[in-house]
Structures are given as C-alpha cells and as structure tokens.
Amino acid sequence: MAQKLGTITNRAQLGYFHQICATEEKFQKKLFNCRWAHVFAMPEMQI
C-alpha cells in the first residue's frame, strides 16, 4: 500500500484514490491511511 503513494502524482490519480477512500471510509484505519496518503501525495490538497 505504501509503495502506491509514489504513483499518485497528479490530480486525476488523486481523485481516483479519493474515490477508493470514500468507498472504504467506514473502516476508520483505512480512512486515516487515506487522509495521511492525501497529505503525503499532494500537500496543497490536505483534507
């Protein structure tokens, strides 16, 4: 999972990743990982 972060380099990819996060947001741990990954992948789009 961590290795996927390097592939999220543009808004289109981040948008797709966000869709996955939204789908799994009922799992608190995954939601936390998604939020962290968003910040890591695109600091200007922190959530």
C-alpha positions as CSV (number, residue, x, y, z in Angstrom):
1,M,0.0,0.0,0.0
2,A,2.8,2.4,0.9
3,Q,4.5,1.8,-2.4
4,K,1.4,3.0,-4.2
5,L,1.9,6.5,-2.8
6,G,4.7,7.2,-5.3
7,T,2.3,6.7,-8.2
8,I,-0.2,9.3,-7.0
9,T,1.4,12.3,-8.7
10,N,-1.4,14.2,-10.4
11,R,-4.9,15.3,-9.7
12,A,-6.6,12.6,-11.8
13,Q,-4.8,9.9,-9.9
14,L,-5.5,11.5,-6.5
15,G,-9.2,11.8,-7.5
16,Y,-9.3,8.1,-8.2
17,F,-7.6,7.4,-4.9
18,H,-10.0,9.6,-3.1
19,Q,-12.9,7.6,-4.6
20,I,-11.4,4.4,-3.1
21,C,-11.0,6.2,0.3
22,A,-14.6,7.3,0.2
23,T,-15.8,3.8,-0.5
24,E,-13.9,2.4,2.5
25,E,-14.4,5.3,4.9
26,K,-16.4,3.1,7.2
27,F,-13.1,1.5,8.2
28,Q,-11.5,4.1,10.4
29,K,-8.0,2.8,10.0
30,K,-8.2,2.9,6.2
31,L,-9.7,6.4,6.4
32,F,-6.8,7.5,8.5
33,N,-4.4,6.0,6.0
34,C,-6.2,7.7,3.1
35,R,-6.0,11.1,4.8
36,W,-2.3,10.6,5.5
37,A,-1.7,9.5,1.9
38,H,-3.5,12.5,0.6
39,V,-1.3,14.8,2.6
40,F,1.8,12.9,1.5
41,A,0.8,12.8,-2.2
42,M,-0.4,16.4,-2.5
43,P,0.3,18.7,0.4
44,E,-1.8,21.5,-1.1
45,M,-4.8,19.3,-1.0
46,Q,-4.8,18.4,2.6
47,I,-8.1,17.0,4.0
